[in-house]
Amino acid sequence: MKLKKNSLPFKEIALKHKYNVENEENVVLIEEKGGRVVAEVVMQIVRIIVYTLLLALAFIGLISIIIPDTRDILIKQAVSVVDEFMGLWGH
């Protein structure tokens, strides 16, 4: 059985020691994570997207190495994409 860090029985004692609160029985310490959790979720989503794109590009590169006919098609598509991109930027 796994125990979560927040559910440990001595969490309040550890927090009081961390923030130097001594001999005060009426003090309750609550640690909030706030935006850190949201930032971690966003970073995980970005990592998944980036890894998926890298895997797709690696697969396309492998296919273009294995099948010679696809090289010409990929080069024509790359030139077309670059031309379209430059047209959108006004060059």
Biopython code that builds the backbone (N, CA, C, O; Angstrom):
import numpy as np
from Bio.PDB.StructureBuilder import StructureBuilder

atoms = [
    (1, "MET", "N", (0.837, -1.178, 0.000)),
    (1, "MET", "CA", (0.000, 0.000, 0.000)),
    (1, "MET", "C", (0.882, 1.241, 0.000)),
    (1, "MET", "O", (1.805, 1.348, 0.807)),
    (2, "LYS", "N", (0.604, 2.173, -0.896)),
    (2, "LYS", "CA", (1.361, 3.413, -0.967)),
    (2, "LYS", "C", (0.696, 4.489, -0.120)),
    (2, "LYS", "O", (-0.528, 4.611, -0.091)),
    (3, "LEU", "N", (1.507, 5.248, 0.553)),
    (3, "LEU", "CA", (1.001, 6.391, 1.317)),
    (3, "LEU", "C", (1.358, 7.664, 0.585)),
    (3, "LEU", "O", (2.493, 7.834, 0.140)),
    (4, "LYS", "N", (0.407, 8.548, 0.461)),
    (4, "LYS", "CA", (0.682, 9.844, -0.128)),
    (4, "LYS", "C", (1.436, 10.683, 0.881)),
    (4, "LYS", "O", (1.266, 10.534, 2.092)),
    (5, "LYS", "N", (2.263, 11.561, 0.367)),
    (5, "LYS", "CA", (3.068, 12.402, 1.244)),
    (5, "LYS", "C", (2.188, 13.281, 2.128)),
    (5, "LYS", "O", (2.523, 13.536, 3.284)),
    (6, "ASN", "N", (1.067, 13.743, 1.587)),
    (6, "ASN", "CA", (0.185, 14.630, 2.343)),
    (6, "ASN", "C", (-0.617, 13.901, 3.411)),
    (6, "ASN", "O", (-1.156, 14.539, 4.315)),
    (7, "SER", "N", (-0.706, 12.583, 3.326)),
    (7, "SER", "CA", (-1.524, 11.856, 4.280)),
    (7, "SER", "C", (-0.703, 11.235, 5.411)),
    (7, "SER", "O", (-1.238, 10.475, 6.218)),
    (8, "LEU", "N", (0.576, 11.550, 5.474)),
    (8, "LEU", "CA", (1.398, 11.018, 6.550)),
    (8, "LEU", "C", (0.950, 11.591, 7.886)),
    (8, "LEU", "O", (0.531, 12.748, 7.937)),
    (9, "PRO", "N", (1.023, 10.828, 8.964)),
    (9, "PRO", "CA", (0.471, 11.273, 10.247)),
    (9, "PRO", "C", (1.205, 12.456, 10.867)),
    (9, "PRO", "O", (0.608, 13.184, 11.660)),
    (10, "PHE", "N", (2.449, 12.671, 10.544)),
    (10, "PHE", "CA", (3.217, 13.730, 11.182)),
    (10, "PHE", "C", (3.427, 14.930, 10.264)),
    (10, "PHE", "O", (4.382, 15.685, 10.445)),
    (11, "LYS", "N", (2.554, 15.112, 9.290)),
    (11, "LYS", "CA", (2.708, 16.217, 8.338)),
    (11, "LYS", "C", (2.638, 17.565, 9.030)),
    (11, "LYS", "O", (3.422, 18.462, 8.719)),
    (12, "GLU", "N", (1.711, 17.722, 9.962)),
    (12, "GLU", "CA", (1.559, 18.999, 10.661)),
    (12, "GLU", "C", (2.799, 19.305, 11.495)),
    (12, "GLU", "O", (3.230, 20.456, 11.566)),
    (13, "ILE", "N", (3.372, 18.286, 12.123)),
    (13, "ILE", "CA", (4.589, 18.492, 12.911)),
    (13, "ILE", "C", (5.741, 18.888, 11.994)),
    (13, "ILE", "O", (6.543, 19.757, 12.334)),
    (14, "ALA", "N", (5.819, 18.248, 10.833)),
    (14, "ALA", "CA", (6.880, 18.574, 9.880)),
    (14, "ALA", "C", (6.725, 20.001, 9.368)),
    (14, "ALA", "O", (7.718, 20.712, 9.208)),
    (15, "LEU", "N", (5.492, 20.426, 9.111)),
    (15, "LEU", "CA", (5.262, 21.797, 8.648)),
    (15, "LEU", "C", (5.629, 22.806, 9.722)),
    (15, "LEU", "O", (6.227, 23.839, 9.423)),
    (16, "LYS", "N", (5.278, 22.521, 10.966)),
    (16, "LYS", "CA", (5.634, 23.441, 12.054)),
    (16, "LYS", "C", (7.150, 23.540, 12.194)),
    (16, "LYS", "O", (7.679, 24.618, 12.467)),
    (17, "HIS", "N", (7.843, 22.433, 12.010)),
    (17, "HIS", "CA", (9.298, 22.467, 12.079)),
    (17, "HIS", "C", (9.875, 23.238, 10.891)),
    (17, "HIS", "O", (10.849, 23.977, 11.040)),
    (18, "LYS", "N", (9.269, 23.063, 9.706)),
    (18, "LYS", "CA", (9.744, 23.735, 8.496)),
    (18, "LYS", "C", (9.621, 25.250, 8.617)),
    (18, "LYS", "O", (10.520, 25.978, 8.195)),
    (19, "TYR", "N", (8.518, 25.735, 9.190)),
    (19, "TYR", "CA", (8.269, 27.174, 9.292)),
    (19, "TYR", "C", (8.597, 27.735, 10.675)),
    (19, "TYR", "O", (8.182, 28.846, 11.003)),
    (20, "ASN", "N", (9.325, 26.991, 11.476)),
    (20, "ASN", "CA", (9.791, 27.430, 12.800)),
    (20, "ASN", "C", (8.665, 27.908, 13.705)),
    (20, "ASN", "O", (8.781, 28.962, 14.330)),
    (21, "VAL", "N", (7.591, 27.157, 13.783)),
    (21, "VAL", "CA", (6.489, 27.456, 14.699)),
    (21, "VAL", "C", (6.647, 26.512, 15.886)),
    (21, "VAL", "O", (6.559, 25.293, 15.735)),
    (22, "GLU", "N", (6.880, 27.081, 17.062)),
    (22, "GLU", "CA", (7.134, 26.245, 18.233)),
    (22, "GLU", "C", (6.125, 26.544, 19.335)),
    (22, "GLU", "O", (5.733, 27.693, 19.538)),
    (23, "ASN", "N", (5.713, 25.506, 20.036)),
    (23, "ASN", "CA", (4.891, 25.596, 21.238)),
    (23, "ASN", "C", (3.601, 26.387, 21.053)),
    (23, "ASN", "O", (3.157, 27.050, 21.990)),
    (24, "GLU", "N", (3.014, 26.341, 19.927)),
    (24, "GLU", "CA", (1.737, 27.026, 19.716)),
    (24, "GLU", "C", (0.717, 25.975, 19.309)),
    (24, "GLU", "O", (0.771, 25.431, 18.205)),
    (25, "GLU", "N", (-0.190, 25.704, 20.192)),
    (25, "GLU", "CA", (-1.189, 24.658, 19.962)),
    (25, "GLU", "C", (-2.328, 25.134, 19.068)),
    (25, "GLU", "O", (-2.979, 24.315, 18.419)),
    (26, "ASN", "N", (-2.583, 26.441, 19.020)),
    (26, "ASN", "CA", (-3.718, 26.976, 18.277)),
    (26, "ASN", "C", (-3.383, 27.307, 16.821)),
    (26, "ASN", "O", (-4.213, 27.875, 16.112)),
    (27, "VAL", "N", (-2.197, 26.963, 16.377)),
    (27, "VAL", "CA", (-1.770, 27.282, 15.021)),
    (27, "VAL", "C", (-1.947, 26.045, 14.145)),
    (27, "VAL", "O", (-1.476, 24.957, 14.478)),
    (28, "VAL", "N", (-2.631, 26.233, 13.024)),
    (28, "VAL", "CA", (-2.800, 25.158, 12.042)),
    (28, "VAL", "C", (-2.148, 25.632, 10.756)),
    (28, "VAL", "O", (-2.501, 26.685, 10.225)),
    (29, "LEU", "N", (-1.209, 24.865, 10.262)),
    (29, "LEU", "CA", (-0.496, 25.227, 9.043)),
    (29, "LEU", "C", (-1.067, 24.443, 7.865)),
    (29, "LEU", "O", (-1.246, 23.227, 7.937)),
    (30, "ILE", "N", (-1.344, 25.156, 6.792)),
    (30, "ILE", "CA", (-1.844, 24.534, 5.569)),
    (30, "ILE", "C", (-0.952, 25.008, 4.437)),
    (30, "ILE", "O", (-0.778, 26.209, 4.230)),
    (31, "GLU", "N", (-0.391, 24.059, 3.708)),
    (31, "GLU", "CA", (0.473, 24.400, 2.591)),
    (31, "GLU", "C", (-0.336, 24.278, 1.305)),
    (31, "GLU", "O", (-0.912, 23.227, 1.024)),
    (32, "GLU", "N", (-0.376, 25.349, 0.532)),
    (32, "GLU", "CA", (-1.132, 25.347, -0.716)),
    (32, "GLU", "C", (-0.176, 25.247, -1.889)),
    (32, "GLU", "O", (0.896, 25.853, -1.894)),
    (33, "LYS", "N", (-0.577, 24.484, -2.869)),
    (33, "LYS", "CA", (0.262, 24.312, -4.045)),
    (33, "LYS", "C", (-0.093, 25.310, -5.143)),
    (33, "LYS", "O", (0.778, 25.728, -5.905)),
    (34, "GLY", "N", (-1.351, 25.689, -5.227)),
    (34, "GLY", "CA", (-1.786, 26.727, -6.157)),
    (34, "GLY", "C", (-1.446, 26.452, -7.603)),
    (34, "GLY", "O", (-1.816, 25.415, -8.153)),
    (35, "GLY", "N", (-0.737, 27.387, -8.221)),
    (35, "GLY", "CA", (-0.441, 27.329, -9.644)),
    (35, "GLY", "C", (0.595, 26.298, -10.018)),
    (35, "GLY", "O", (0.752, 25.986, -11.198)),
    (36, "ARG", "N", (1.307, 25.762, -9.049)),
    (36, "ARG", "CA", (2.344, 24.786, -9.353)),
    (36, "ARG", "C", (1.752, 23.524, -9.969)),
    (36, "ARG", "O", (2.341, 22.938, -10.877)),
    (37, "VAL", "N", (0.606, 23.114, -9.485)),
    (37, "VAL", "CA", (-0.040, 21.910, -10.020)),
    (37, "VAL", "C", (-0.477, 22.146, -11.459)),
    (37, "VAL", "O", (-0.308, 21.278, -12.316)),
    (38, "VAL", "N", (-1.034, 23.311, -11.721)),
    (38, "VAL", "CA", (-1.478, 23.642, -13.081)),
    (38, "VAL", "C", (-0.280, 23.687, -14.019)),
    (38, "VAL", "O", (-0.353, 23.192, -15.143)),
    (39, "ALA", "N", (0.824, 24.280, -13.564)),
    (39, "ALA", "CA", (2.019, 24.360, -14.397)),
    (39, "ALA", "C", (2.572, 22.964, -14.704)),
    (39, "ALA", "O", (3.023, 22.711, -15.821)),
    (40, "GLU", "N", (2.540, 22.068, -13.732)),
    (40, "GLU", "CA", (3.027, 20.703, -13.962)),
    (40, "GLU", "C", (2.154, 19.970, -14.977)),
    (40, "GLU", "O", (2.671, 19.237, -15.820)),
    (41, "VAL", "N", (0.844, 20.159, -14.907)),
    (41, "VAL", "CA", (-0.065, 19.515, -15.861)),
    (41, "VAL", "C", (0.173, 20.054, -17.270)),
    (41, "VAL", "O", (0.210, 19.292, -18.237)),
    (42, "VAL", "N", (0.333, 21.362, -17.376)),
    (42, "VAL", "CA", (0.589, 21.972, -18.687)),
    (42, "VAL", "C", (1.913, 21.458, -19.252)),
    (42, "VAL", "O", (2.004, 21.162, -20.443)),
    (43, "MET", "N", (2.937, 21.352, -18.405)),
    (43, "MET", "CA", (4.227, 20.849, -18.873)),
    (43, "MET", "C", (4.135, 19.391, -19.326)),
    (43, "MET", "O", (4.783, 19.008, -20.301)),
    (44, "GLN", "N", (3.350, 18.585, -18.642)),
    (44, "GLN", "CA", (3.168, 17.200, -19.062)),
    (44, "GLN", "C", (2.480, 17.120, -20.422)),
    (44, "GLN", "O", (2.849, 16.297, -21.260)),
    (45, "ILE", "N", (1.484, 17.973, -20.640)),
    (45, "ILE", "CA", (0.784, 18.004, -21.928)),
    (45, "ILE", "C", (1.736, 18.439, -23.034)),
    (45, "ILE", "O", (1.737, 17.855, -24.117)),
    (46, "VAL", "N", (2.543, 19.458, -22.770)),
    (46, "VAL", "CA", (3.521, 19.931, -23.768)),
    (46, "VAL", "C", (4.523, 18.831, -24.080)),
    (46, "VAL", "O", (4.867, 18.619, -25.243)),
    (47, "ARG", "N", (4.997, 18.125, -23.054)),
    (47, "ARG", "CA", (5.948, 17.028, -23.287)),
    (47, "ARG", "C", (5.339, 15.940, -24.158)),
    (47, "ARG", "O", (6.001, 15.423, -25.058)),
    (48, "ILE", "N", (4.092, 15.589, -23.902)),
    (48, "ILE", "CA", (3.436, 14.555, -24.708)),
    (48, "ILE", "C", (3.329, 15.001, -26.157)),
    (48, "ILE", "O", (3.584, 14.213, -27.068)),
    (49, "ILE", "N", (2.955, 16.253, -26.383)),
    (49, "ILE", "CA", (2.828, 16.767, -27.755)),
    (49, "ILE", "C", (4.179, 16.780, -28.454)),
    (49, "ILE", "O", (4.282, 16.367, -29.609)),
    (50, "VAL", "N", (5.220, 17.252, -27.765)),
    (50, "VAL", "CA", (6.556, 17.327, -28.376)),
    (50, "VAL", "C", (7.088, 15.933, -28.689)),
    (50, "VAL", "O", (7.632, 15.711, -29.771)),
    (51, "TYR", "N", (6.939, 14.991, -27.760)),
    (51, "TYR", "CA", (7.412, 13.633, -28.010)),
    (51, "TYR", "C", (6.644, 12.979, -29.156)),
    (51, "TYR", "O", (7.228, 12.227, -29.936)),
    (52, "THR", "N", (5.367, 13.248, -29.267)),
    (52, "THR", "CA", (4.576, 12.702, -30.367)),
    (52, "THR", "C", (5.045, 13.260, -31.706)),
    (52, "THR", "O", (5.172, 12.522, -32.683)),
    (53, "LEU", "N", (5.302, 14.567, -31.746)),
    (53, "LEU", "CA", (5.797, 15.177, -32.981)),
    (53, "LEU", "C", (7.171, 14.628, -33.362)),
    (53, "LEU", "O", (7.427, 14.346, -34.532)),
    (54, "LEU", "N", (8.053, 14.477, -32.375)),
    (54, "LEU", "CA", (9.378, 13.927, -32.666)),
    (54, "LEU", "C", (9.289, 12.494, -33.175)),
    (54, "LEU", "O", (10.008, 12.112, -34.099)),
    (55, "LEU", "N", (8.418, 11.714, -32.579)),
    (55, "LEU", "CA", (8.229, 10.336, -33.037)),
    (55, "LEU", "C", (7.681, 10.301, -34.463)),
    (55, "LEU", "O", (8.117, 9.486, -35.276)),
    (56, "ALA", "N", (6.730, 11.179, -34.769)),
    (56, "ALA", "CA", (6.170, 11.231, -36.123)),
    (56, "ALA", "C", (7.234, 11.651, -37.142)),
    (56, "ALA", "O", (7.310, 11.083, -38.231)),
    (57, "LEU", "N", (8.054, 12.645, -36.788)),
    (57, "LEU", "CA", (9.113, 13.078, -37.706)),
    (57, "LEU", "C", (10.163, 11.989, -37.900)),
    (57, "LEU", "O", (10.674, 11.805, -39.005)),
    (58, "ALA", "N", (10.482, 11.272, -36.833)),
    (58, "ALA", "CA", (11.437, 10.169, -36.964)),
    (58, "ALA", "C", (10.876, 9.069, -37.865)),
    (58, "ALA", "O", (11.604, 8.488, -38.670)),
    (59, "PHE", "N", (9.594, 8.792, -37.728)),
    (59, "PHE", "CA", (8.959, 7.778, -38.575)),
    (59, "PHE", "C", (8.962, 8.210, -40.038)),
    (59, "PHE", "O", (9.237, 7.403, -40.927)),
    (60, "ILE", "N", (8.657, 9.478, -40.287)),
    (60, "ILE", "CA", (8.670, 9.982, -41.667)),
    (60, "ILE", "C", (10.082, 9.894, -42.243)),
    (60, "ILE", "O", (10.260, 9.505, -43.398)),
    (61, "GLY", "N", (11.083, 10.253, -41.444)),
    (61, "GLY", "CA", (12.467, 10.160, -41.908)),
    (61, "GLY", "C", (12.869, 8.733, -42.217)),
    (61, "GLY", "O", (13.550, 8.482, -43.211)),
    (62, "LEU", "N", (12.459, 7.800, -41.386)),
    (62, "LEU", "CA", (12.772, 6.385, -41.610)),
    (62, "LEU", "C", (12.108, 5.873, -42.888)),
    (62, "LEU", "O", (12.725, 5.151, -43.672)),
    (63, "ILE", "N", (10.872, 6.246, -43.085)),
    (63, "ILE", "CA", (10.169, 5.830, -44.311)),
    (63, "ILE", "C", (10.849, 6.417, -45.537)),
    (63, "ILE", "O", (10.988, 5.731, -46.550)),
    (64, "SER", "N", (11.277, 7.678, -45.463)),
    (64, "SER", "CA", (11.920, 8.297, -46.629)),
    (64, "SER", "C", (13.281, 7.672, -46.920)),
    (64, "SER", "O", (13.735, 7.699, -48.064)),
    (65, "ILE", "N", (13.935, 7.114, -45.913)),
    (65, "ILE", "CA", (15.206, 6.433, -46.154)),
    (65, "ILE", "C", (14.953, 5.063, -46.785)),
    (65, "ILE", "O", (15.672, 4.650, -47.695)),
    (66, "ILE", "N", (13.942, 4.372, -46.302)),
    (66, "ILE", "CA", (13.666, 3.014, -46.776)),
    (66, "ILE", "C", (13.110, 3.020, -48.191)),
    (66, "ILE", "O", (13.537, 2.214, -49.019)),
    (67, "ILE", "N", (12.166, 3.910, -48.490)),
    (67, "ILE", "CA", (11.509, 3.935, -49.802)),
    (67, "ILE", "C", (11.995, 5.170, -50.573)),
    (67, "ILE", "O", (11.634, 6.293, -50.223)),
    (68, "PRO", "N", (12.802, 4.975, -51.608)),
    (68, "PRO", "CA", (13.387, 6.112, -52.332)),
    (68, "PRO", "C", (12.367, 7.012, -53.028)),
    (68, "PRO", "O", (12.609, 8.211, -53.170)),
    (69, "ASP", "N", (11.235, 6.462, -53.465)),
    (69, "ASP", "CA", (10.241, 7.280, -54.176)),
    (69, "ASP", "C", (9.640, 8.347, -53.262)),
    (69, "ASP", "O", (9.227, 9.408, -53.730)),
    (70, "THR", "N", (9.594, 8.072, -51.992)),
    (70, "THR", "CA", (8.989, 9.045, -51.081)),
    (70, "THR", "C", (9.886, 10.255, -50.832)),
    (70, "THR", "O", (9.403, 11.304, -50.405)),
    (71, "ARG", "N", (11.188, 10.119, -51.095)),
    (71, "ARG", "CA", (12.100, 11.257, -50.885)),
    (71, "ARG", "C", (11.705, 12.442, -51.757)),
    (71, "ARG", "O", (11.621, 13.576, -51.286)),
    (72, "ASP", "N", (11.464, 12.163, -53.034)),
    (72, "ASP", "CA", (11.101, 13.246, -53.952)),
    (72, "ASP", "C", (9.792, 13.909, -53.529)),
    (72, "ASP", "O", (9.662, 15.132, -53.583)),
    (73, "ILE", "N", (8.837, 13.103, -53.113)),
    (73, "ILE", "CA", (7.541, 13.637, -52.687)),
    (73, "ILE", "C", (7.714, 14.496, -51.437)),
    (73, "ILE", "O", (7.135, 15.578, -51.338)),
    (74, "LEU", "N", (8.508, 14.015, -50.489)),
    (74, "LEU", "CA", (8.723, 14.778, -49.261)),
    (74, "LEU", "C", (9.472, 16.079, -49.518)),
    (74, "LEU", "O", (9.177, 17.097, -48.892)),
    (75, "ILE", "N", (10.435, 16.058, -50.430)),
    (75, "ILE", "CA", (11.172, 17.283, -50.757)),
    (75, "ILE", "C", (10.238, 18.295, -51.417)),
    (75, "ILE", "O", (10.292, 19.484, -51.104)),
    (76, "LYS", "N", (9.376, 17.826, -52.334)),
    (76, "LYS", "CA", (8.416, 18.732, -52.975)),
    (76, "LYS", "C", (7.439, 19.309, -51.950)),
    (76, "LYS", "O", (7.104, 20.493, -52.008)),
    (77, "GLN", "N", (6.985, 18.482, -51.017)),
    (77, "GLN", "CA", (6.071, 18.962, -49.974)),
    (77, "GLN", "C", (6.769, 19.966, -49.053)),
    (77, "GLN", "O", (6.167, 20.965, -48.658)),
    (78, "ALA", "N", (8.023, 19.709, -48.713)),
    (78, "ALA", "CA", (8.766, 20.634, -47.847)),
    (78, "ALA", "C", (8.946, 21.985, -48.527)),
    (78, "ALA", "O", (8.783, 23.028, -47.894)),
    (79, "VAL", "N", (9.281, 21.970, -49.815)),
    (79, "VAL", "CA", (9.426, 23.222, -50.560)),
    (79, "VAL", "C", (8.095, 23.953, -50.623)),
    (79, "VAL", "O", (8.050, 25.174, -50.475)),
    (80, "SER", "N", (7.015, 23.221, -50.838)),
    (80, "SER", "CA", (5.691, 23.827, -50.884)),
    (80, "SER", "C", (5.316, 24.463, -49.546)),
    (80, "SER", "O", (4.766, 25.563, -49.510)),
    (81, "VAL", "N", (5.615, 23.768, -48.449)),
    (81, "VAL", "CA", (5.302, 24.306, -47.116)),
    (81, "VAL", "C", (6.112, 25.556, -46.840)),
    (81, "VAL", "O", (5.578, 26.534, -46.316)),
    (82, "VAL", "N", (7.403, 25.543, -47.184)),
    (82, "VAL", "CA", (8.248, 26.724, -46.961)),
    (82, "VAL", "C", (7.756, 27.892, -47.811)),
    (82, "VAL", "O", (7.695, 29.021, -47.323)),
    (83, "ASP", "N", (7.404, 27.643, -49.075)),
    (83, "ASP", "CA", (6.880, 28.713, -49.935)),
    (83, "ASP", "C", (5.580, 29.297, -49.380)),
    (83, "ASP", "O", (5.382, 30.512, -49.394)),
    (84, "GLU", "N", (4.704, 28.431, -48.895)),
    (84, "GLU", "CA", (3.429, 28.888, -48.319)),
    (84, "GLU", "C", (3.678, 29.714, -47.056)),
    (84, "GLU", "O", (3.035, 30.742, -46.841)),
    (85, "PHE", "N", (4.606, 29.261, -46.234)),
    (85, "PHE", "CA", (4.946, 29.988, -45.004)),
    (85, "PHE", "C", (5.518, 31.364, -45.322)),
    (85, "PHE", "O", (5.147, 32.358, -44.699)),
    (86, "MET", "N", (6.422, 31.413, -46.295)),
    (86, "MET", "CA", (7.007, 32.702, -46.681)),
    (86, "MET", "C", (5.954, 33.624, -47.300)),
    (86, "MET", "O", (6.012, 34.841, -47.125)),
    (87, "GLY", "N", (4.994, 33.044, -48.022)),
    (87, "GLY", "CA", (3.902, 33.866, -48.575)),
    (87, "GLY", "C", (3.024, 34.458, -47.479)),
    (87, "GLY", "O", (2.551, 35.588, -47.607)),
    (88, "LEU", "N", (2.804, 33.714, -46.414)),
    (88, "LEU", "CA", (2.014, 34.238, -45.309)),
    (88, "LEU", "C", (2.727, 35.370, -44.584)),
    (88, "LEU", "O", (2.081, 36.289, -44.080)),
    (89, "TRP", "N", (4.044, 35.310, -44.527)),
    (89, "TRP", "CA", (4.825, 36.363, -43.861)),
    (89, "TRP", "C", (5.056, 37.560, -44.773)),
    (89, "TRP", "O", (5.554, 38.593, -44.325)),
    (90, "GLY", "N", (4.700, 37.429, -46.044)),
    (90, "GLY", "CA", (4.785, 38.557, -46.967)),
    (90, "GLY", "C", (6.112, 38.698, -47.662)),
    (90, "GLY", "O", (6.463, 39.792, -48.103)),
    (91, "HIS", "N", (6.857, 37.622, -47.771)),
    (91, "HIS", "CA", (8.161, 37.691, -48.468)),
    (91, "HIS", "C", (8.037, 37.180, -49.862)),
    (91, "HIS", "O", (9.020, 37.158, -50.602)),
]
sb = StructureBuilder()
sb.init_structure("model")
sb.init_model(0)
sb.init_chain("A")
sb.init_seg("    ")
for serial, (resi, resn, name, xyz) in enumerate(atoms, 1):
    if name == "N":
        sb.init_residue(resn, " ", resi, " ")
    sb.init_atom(name, np.array(xyz, "f"), 0.0, 1.0, " ", f" {name:<3s}", serial, name[0])
structure = sb.get_structure()
